[in-house]
């Protein structure tokens, strides 16, 4: 059962927001990078404009000294050409201009860095590997203002997380946190994510717990802490956290499934089954894996065999009913009439139908299909009692799970 619990937990915790968080945040950062560049140019910053407004430092505790480098007299016009192409989202024009700055011996550190940063931001979402390479170049040139430099470093770390380059991401994040002095929760969570992916769960927990306890955590941060507890062999802490979330959002299926996953991890099968039963009563069991999980829980819980059979029968009836409805809907869309009764042909295009009330009517049509259905074959030499000897229909009516079963035929 431990493998079932582990798989169920991964389905619950890792199927959505947790592992896609780095991707979405990296893409959002790409958009913010572009917006920041355009705002900076509108204000005249870093372009050699003497009237440029001074940006407030985003990282006031940073140990890095501001480079104070601006575009040179020679590079300024070429940089404006790069900005113009960037404003038009013309990557085909931006990239060769940026590469020219990067490879130029006469370009200064700011010009190289801003060129690499711009083309990197444009590549994000379409070619993240190249975007990362450009962002890393922008950091290494060390010519941007602190605000730009550290934001670029953070984007590089996010892209490394997204590419599953976890050791490299952790190195980048450690440098970012050390140089900026930042203790912002959103920055610490990036590091916690990298530690989690590296299976350094206690360290991830140590970073996440104070953030969650402060009461301003995003849902995906709480899920990350819950997953870290589970993977660290602390199911009690994981369950307590999951219960808090589930109680706050009783109609949120993800939160409820996460709770069931933590109960599974702690081998509390009755509690996990109870969560799924509440979801079933609320009509929130909509996927096949939900039904499989609940059925497995019944079979793994003491005294739940009858519920397992009742659940299986109910699920079977629902599936058969749904399939029948699909067929009826196909008939309706294709204008095919559906009649029930005992029928016989009068001529090639006319049938006589006797219904359940012994009413008789004749129907004519260009094409007629008779669907008689099937019944299980019961050989006379086999004594079917529908309790110990069953056919494929009566087996769906069994009242308890047998210890063993032999299937004869196909």
C-alpha positions as CSV (number, residue, x, y, z in Angstrom):
1,X,0.0,0.0,0.0
2,X,2.9,2.4,0.5
3,X,3.5,2.7,-3.2
4,X,-0.2,3.5,-3.7
5,X,0.0,6.1,-1.0
6,X,3.1,7.7,-2.6
7,X,1.6,7.8,-6.1
8,X,-1.7,9.2,-4.8
9,X,0.2,11.9,-2.9
10,X,2.2,12.8,-6.0
11,X,-1.0,13.0,-8.0
12,X,-2.5,15.3,-5.3
13,X,0.5,17.5,-4.7
14,X,2.5,17.6,-7.9
15,X,-0.2,17.4,-10.5
16,X,-0.7,21.2,-10.8
17,X,0.5,24.4,-9.3
18,X,3.5,23.1,-7.4
19,X,5.8,22.1,-10.3
20,X,4.4,24.6,-12.8
21,X,5.0,27.6,-10.4
22,X,8.5,28.2,-11.6
23,X,7.4,28.2,-15.2
24,X,4.6,30.7,-14.7
25,X,6.7,33.0,-12.5
26,X,9.5,32.9,-15.0
27,X,7.1,33.9,-17.8
28,X,5.6,36.6,-15.7
29,X,9.1,37.9,-15.0
30,X,9.8,38.0,-18.8
31,X,6.8,40.3,-19.2
32,X,7.9,42.5,-16.2
33,X,11.4,42.6,-17.6
34,X,10.1,44.2,-20.8
35,X,7.9,46.6,-19.0
36,X,10.8,47.7,-16.8
37,X,13.0,48.3,-19.7
38,X,10.4,50.5,-21.4
39,X,9.7,52.4,-18.2
40,X,13.4,53.0,-17.8
41,X,13.8,54.3,-21.3
42,X,10.7,56.5,-21.0
43,X,12.3,58.1,-17.8
44,X,15.6,58.5,-19.6
45,X,17.6,56.2,-17.3
46,X,20.8,54.5,-18.3
47,X,20.8,56.0,-21.8
48,X,23.2,58.9,-21.1
49,X,20.4,61.5,-20.5
50,X,21.5,64.0,-17.9
51,X,17.9,64.6,-16.9
52,X,17.3,61.0,-16.0
53,X,15.2,60.4,-13.0
54,X,16.8,58.3,-10.3
55,X,15.3,54.9,-9.6
56,X,14.6,54.0,-6.0
57,X,16.7,51.0,-4.9
58,X,14.7,47.8,-4.8
59,X,17.5,46.2,-2.8
60,X,18.7,48.8,-0.3
61,X,20.7,46.2,1.6
62,X,22.7,45.2,-1.4
63,X,26.5,44.8,-1.0
64,X,27.2,45.4,-4.6
65,X,28.3,48.9,-5.5
66,X,26.3,50.6,-8.2
67,X,28.5,50.6,-11.4
68,X,27.2,54.0,-12.6
69,X,27.9,53.1,-16.2
70,X,25.9,54.5,-19.0
71,X,25.8,54.2,-22.8
72,X,28.8,55.8,-24.5
73,X,28.6,58.5,-27.1
74,X,29.5,56.0,-29.8
75,X,27.2,53.2,-28.5
76,X,24.2,55.5,-27.6
77,X,22.7,55.8,-31.2
78,X,23.2,52.0,-31.8
79,X,21.5,51.3,-28.5
80,X,18.6,53.5,-29.4
81,X,18.2,51.4,-32.6
82,X,18.2,48.3,-30.5
83,X,15.5,49.8,-28.2
84,X,13.4,50.7,-31.2
85,X,13.5,47.1,-32.5
86,X,12.7,45.9,-29.1
87,X,9.7,48.1,-28.7
88,X,8.3,46.6,-31.9
89,X,9.0,43.0,-30.5
90,X,11.2,42.5,-33.6
91,X,13.4,39.6,-32.4
92,X,14.9,39.1,-35.8
93,X,16.2,42.7,-35.7
94,X,17.1,42.7,-32.0
95,X,19.2,39.6,-31.8
96,X,21.9,40.6,-34.3
97,X,22.1,44.1,-32.9
98,X,22.5,42.6,-29.4
99,X,25.1,40.1,-30.5
100,X,27.1,42.9,-32.1
101,X,27.3,44.7,-28.8
102,X,28.1,41.5,-26.8
103,X,31.0,40.7,-29.1
104,X,32.3,44.2,-29.6
105,X,35.6,45.1,-28.0
106,X,34.7,48.7,-27.8
107,X,31.2,48.4,-26.1
108,X,31.2,49.0,-22.4
109,X,29.9,46.7,-19.7
110,X,26.5,48.5,-19.5
111,X,25.9,48.2,-23.3
112,X,26.9,44.5,-23.3
113,X,24.7,43.7,-20.3
114,X,21.6,45.6,-21.4
115,X,21.8,44.1,-24.9
116,X,22.1,40.6,-23.5
117,X,19.2,41.3,-21.0
118,X,16.9,42.6,-23.7
119,X,17.4,39.7,-26.1
120,X,17.1,37.2,-23.2
121,X,13.8,38.6,-22.2
122,X,12.5,38.4,-25.7
123,X,13.5,34.7,-26.0
124,X,11.7,33.7,-22.8
125,X,8.7,31.4,-23.5
126,X,9.9,30.5,-27.0
127,X,13.5,29.4,-26.4
128,X,14.2,29.3,-22.6
129,X,17.6,27.7,-23.0
130,X,19.0,30.6,-25.1
131,X,17.1,33.1,-22.9
132,X,19.0,31.7,-19.8
133,X,22.3,31.9,-21.6
134,X,21.7,35.6,-22.4
135,X,20.6,36.4,-18.9
136,X,23.7,34.8,-17.5
137,X,25.8,36.9,-19.8
138,X,24.0,40.0,-18.7
139,X,24.9,39.2,-15.1
140,X,28.5,38.3,-15.9
141,X,29.1,41.7,-17.7
142,X,28.3,43.4,-14.3
143,X,27.3,46.6,-16.0
144,X,23.6,47.1,-15.0
145,X,22.2,49.1,-12.2
146,X,21.6,47.1,-9.0
147,X,17.8,46.9,-9.7
148,X,18.4,45.6,-13.2
149,X,21.3,43.3,-12.3
150,X,19.6,41.5,-9.4
151,X,16.3,41.2,-11.3
152,X,18.2,39.6,-14.2
153,X,19.9,37.2,-11.7
154,X,16.5,36.2,-10.3
155,X,15.1,35.5,-13.7
156,X,18.1,33.4,-14.5
157,X,17.5,31.4,-11.3
158,X,13.8,30.9,-12.3
159,X,14.8,29.7,-15.7
160,X,17.2,27.2,-14.1
161,X,14.5,25.9,-11.9
162,X,12.2,25.6,-14.9
163,X,14.9,23.6,-16.8
164,X,15.4,21.4,-13.7
165,X,18.9,22.6,-13.3
166,X,18.5,22.6,-9.5
167,X,22.1,22.7,-8.3
168,X,22.8,25.7,-10.6
169,X,19.6,27.4,-9.5
170,X,20.5,27.0,-5.9
171,X,23.9,28.5,-6.5
172,X,22.4,31.5,-8.3
173,X,19.8,32.0,-5.6
174,X,22.4,31.8,-2.8
175,X,24.4,34.5,-4.6
176,X,21.3,36.6,-5.1
177,X,20.2,36.4,-1.5
178,X,23.7,37.0,-0.2
179,X,24.4,40.0,-2.4
180,X,20.9,41.6,-2.1
181,X,20.4,40.9,1.6
182,X,16.8,40.1,0.6
183,X,14.5,38.2,3.0
184,X,11.4,38.7,0.9
185,X,9.2,35.6,1.1
186,X,8.9,35.3,-2.7
187,X,12.7,35.1,-2.9
188,X,13.1,32.6,-0.1
189,X,10.5,30.3,-1.6
190,X,12.5,30.0,-4.8
191,X,15.4,28.7,-2.8
192,X,13.0,26.4,-0.8
193,X,11.8,25.0,-4.1
194,X,15.3,24.3,-5.3
195,X,16.1,22.6,-2.0
196,X,12.9,20.5,-2.2
197,X,13.8,19.4,-5.7
198,X,17.3,18.4,-4.4
199,X,15.6,16.3,-1.7
200,X,17.0,18.6,1.0
201,X,13.7,18.6,2.7
202,X,14.7,19.7,6.3
203,X,16.3,22.8,4.8
204,X,13.3,23.6,2.6
205,X,11.0,23.2,5.7
206,X,13.2,25.6,7.7
207,X,12.8,28.3,5.1
208,X,9.1,27.7,4.4
209,X,7.7,27.3,7.9
210,X,8.2,30.9,9.1
211,X,6.7,32.2,5.9
212,X,3.6,30.0,6.3
213,X,3.3,30.8,10.0
214,X,3.3,34.5,9.2
215,X,-0.1,33.9,7.5
216,X,0.5,35.6,4.2
217,X,1.6,32.6,2.1
218,X,0.4,31.9,-1.4
219,X,-1.4,28.5,-1.8
220,X,1.4,27.0,-3.8
221,X,3.9,27.9,-1.0
222,X,1.8,26.0,1.5
223,X,1.6,23.0,-0.9
224,X,5.3,23.0,-1.1
225,X,5.7,22.9,2.7
226,X,3.2,20.2,2.9
227,X,5.0,18.1,0.2
228,X,8.3,18.8,2.1
229,X,6.8,17.4,5.3
230,X,5.5,14.3,3.5
231,X,8.8,13.6,1.8
232,X,10.7,14.2,5.0
233,X,8.7,11.5,6.8
234,X,6.7,13.9,8.8
235,X,3.1,12.9,7.9
236,X,1.6,14.3,11.1
237,X,2.8,17.8,10.3
238,X,1.8,17.4,6.7
239,X,-1.7,16.3,7.7
240,X,-2.1,19.2,10.2
241,X,-1.2,21.7,7.5
242,X,-3.5,20.0,5.0
243,X,-6.4,20.1,7.4
244,X,-6.0,23.8,8.0
245,X,-6.1,24.4,4.2
246,X,-9.0,22.0,3.6
247,X,-11.1,23.5,6.5
248,X,-10.6,27.0,5.1
249,X,-11.6,25.9,1.6
250,X,-14.1,23.1,1.9
251,X,-15.3,23.4,-1.7
252,X,-11.8,23.4,-3.2
253,X,-11.3,19.9,-4.6
254,X,-7.5,20.3,-4.9
255,X,-7.2,21.1,-1.2
256,X,-9.4,18.1,-0.2
257,X,-7.4,15.7,-2.4
258,X,-4.2,17.1,-1.0
259,X,-5.6,16.3,2.5
260,X,-6.5,12.7,1.4
261,X,-2.9,12.4,0.1
262,X,-1.4,13.3,3.4
263,X,-3.7,10.8,5.2
264,X,-2.5,8.2,2.7
265,X,1.1,9.0,3.4
266,X,0.4,8.4,7.1
267,X,-1.5,5.2,6.3
268,X,-4.7,6.8,7.8
269,X,-6.8,5.0,5.2
270,X,-10.2,5.6,7.0
271,X,-9.6,9.3,7.1
272,X,-8.5,9.4,3.4
273,X,-11.6,7.4,2.4
274,X,-13.8,9.9,4.4
275,X,-12.4,12.8,2.4
276,X,-13.2,11.1,-0.9
277,X,-16.6,10.1,0.4
278,X,-17.4,13.8,1.0
279,X,-16.1,14.7,-2.4
280,X,-18.3,12.0,-3.9
281,X,-21.4,13.3,-2.0
282,X,-20.7,16.8,-3.3
283,X,-20.5,15.5,-6.9
284,X,-16.8,16.4,-7.2
285,X,-15.4,12.9,-8.1
286,X,-15.2,13.6,-11.8
287,X,-12.1,11.7,-13.0
288,X,-11.4,8.0,-13.2
289,X,-8.4,8.2,-11.0
290,X,-10.7,9.7,-8.2
291,X,-12.9,6.6,-8.3
292,X,-9.9,4.2,-8.5
293,X,-8.4,6.0,-5.4
294,X,-11.6,5.6,-3.4
295,X,-12.1,2.0,-4.4
296,X,-8.5,1.2,-3.4
297,X,-9.0,2.9,-0.1
298,X,-12.1,0.8,0.6
299,X,-10.2,-2.4,-0.1
300,X,-7.3,-1.2,2.2
301,X,-9.6,-0.3,5.1
302,X,-10.8,-2.8,7.7
303,X,-14.5,-3.6,7.3
304,X,-15.0,-1.6,4.1
305,X,-15.6,-4.6,1.7
306,X,-19.3,-3.9,1.5
307,X,-18.7,-0.2,0.7
308,X,-16.2,-1.3,-2.0
309,X,-18.8,-3.5,-3.7
310,X,-21.6,-0.9,-3.4
311,X,-19.2,1.7,-4.8
312,X,-18.1,-0.6,-7.7
313,X,-21.7,-1.4,-8.6
314,X,-22.7,2.3,-8.5
315,X,-19.7,3.2,-10.6
316,X,-20.5,0.4,-13.1
317,X,-24.1,1.6,-13.4
318,X,-23.0,5.2,-14.0
319,X,-20.5,4.2,-16.7
320,X,-23.0,1.9,-18.5
321,X,-25.6,4.7,-18.2
322,X,-23.2,7.3,-19.6
323,X,-22.2,5.1,-22.5
324,X,-25.8,4.4,-23.3
325,X,-26.5,8.1,-23.3
326,X,-23.6,8.7,-25.6
327,X,-25.2,6.3,-28.1
328,X,-28.6,7.8,-27.8
329,X,-27.1,11.3,-28.3
330,X,-25.3,10.1,-31.5
331,X,-28.6,8.7,-32.8
332,X,-30.3,12.0,-32.0
333,X,-27.7,14.1,-33.8
334,X,-27.8,11.9,-36.8
335,X,-31.7,11.8,-36.8
336,X,-31.8,8.0,-36.2
337,X,-35.1,6.9,-34.6
338,X,-34.8,4.4,-31.7
339,X,-37.7,2.0,-31.0
340,X,-37.9,-0.7,-28.3
341,X,-39.8,-4.0,-28.6
342,X,-40.0,-7.4,-30.2
343,X,-39.8,-6.9,-34.0
344,X,-40.2,-8.9,-37.2
345,X,-39.9,-7.9,-40.8
346,X,-43.1,-7.7,-42.9
347,X,-41.1,-6.7,-46.0
348,X,-37.6,-5.4,-46.6
349,X,-38.5,-1.9,-45.5
350,X,-41.3,-2.5,-43.0
351,X,-41.2,-4.1,-39.5
352,X,-43.8,-5.0,-37.0
353,X,-43.0,-4.0,-33.4
354,X,-44.6,-5.5,-30.3
355,X,-43.9,-3.4,-27.2
356,X,-44.0,-4.2,-23.5
357,X,-47.7,-3.5,-23.3
358,X,-48.4,-5.9,-26.2
359,X,-49.2,-3.0,-28.4
360,X,-48.4,-3.6,-32.1
361,X,-47.4,-1.1,-34.7
362,X,-45.7,-1.2,-38.1
363,X,-42.8,1.1,-39.1
364,X,-41.4,1.7,-42.6
365,X,-38.0,3.1,-43.3
366,X,-35.3,3.1,-46.0
367,X,-32.8,1.5,-43.6
368,X,-33.5,-0.5,-40.5
369,X,-31.0,-1.8,-38.0
370,X,-32.0,-4.5,-35.5
371,X,-29.9,-4.4,-32.3
372,X,-30.8,-7.4,-30.3
373,X,-28.1,-7.1,-27.7
374,X,-26.5,-10.2,-26.1
375,X,-26.9,-12.4,-23.0
376,X,-24.2,-14.5,-21.3
377,X,-24.2,-18.1,-22.5
378,X,-25.1,-20.5,-19.6
379,X,-24.1,-24.1,-20.6
380,X,-26.7,-26.6,-19.3
381,X,-24.0,-28.7,-17.5
382,X,-22.9,-25.7,-15.4
383,X,-25.1,-25.0,-12.3
384,X,-25.3,-21.3,-12.1
385,X,-26.6,-20.1,-8.7
386,X,-25.5,-16.4,-9.0
387,X,-23.7,-16.7,-5.6
388,X,-20.7,-18.9,-6.1
389,X,-21.1,-19.6,-9.9
390,X,-21.9,-16.5,-11.8
391,X,-21.9,-15.2,-15.3
392,X,-20.7,-11.8,-16.6
393,X,-24.1,-10.1,-15.7
394,X,-24.6,-11.6,-12.2
395,X,-21.0,-11.0,-11.2
396,X,-21.9,-7.3,-11.1
397,X,-24.4,-8.0,-8.3
398,X,-22.1,-9.8,-5.9
399,X,-22.6,-8.6,-2.3
400,X,-19.0,-9.2,-1.0
401,X,-15.5,-9.3,-2.3
402,X,-14.4,-13.0,-2.8
403,X,-11.1,-14.1,-1.5
404,X,-10.4,-15.7,-4.8
405,X,-12.0,-16.0,-8.2
406,X,-11.5,-18.2,-11.3
407,X,-12.6,-16.8,-14.7
408,X,-13.6,-19.5,-17.3
409,X,-13.9,-18.5,-20.9
410,X,-13.4,-15.1,-22.4
